[in-house]
Amino acid sequence: MDMGRESRWEKDAMTVEIVFALVTAAVLAGVIFAVAWTVVLAFDLSGSAERAMLAGGALLGAAAGVWRLVRVLLRFDKQRRMGH
């Protein structure tokens, strides 16, 4: 076999890890936004307070999703380089 090239198993593992990272990042972002939405509904916010809370929830959710995505992929790359 060719040295230095990924096997089919390694490519499949990378694909699974990428999908896992994307799905968990999207779920985390969605949960954070849902919490912000719940706060808006629970405290009956309206107007600028509602928009600010939802914008903050969206921003925080997006940041947490990107953080999760990067963290999972970096952890996978580190394990792959160590040979696990």
Steps between C-alpha positions, in 0.01 A plus 500: 500500500604861460669648803377842602157465347187449704328165484129473433445438873684820591299702248177354636609582856572858396159529336324365807693736725420802282129414498509443877668838550247679279196336660612557858595860419156563348324338796702706749426822310132409482477425871662832592265690270202306642603604852505865389159456338366339817621797704319735261179299537532448876552867579263621227764727349409717206649765279870568522549270801360207301716580196810542715443172683440307178798662328717422801376142504571463128848650538585290804358189334704559185817558700443187707427299185823612334692428821354148513576436134863610530552314828368167365700523178822598676457215748444254213808628315713467813382140554553417134856630509572294812381190315181429695 
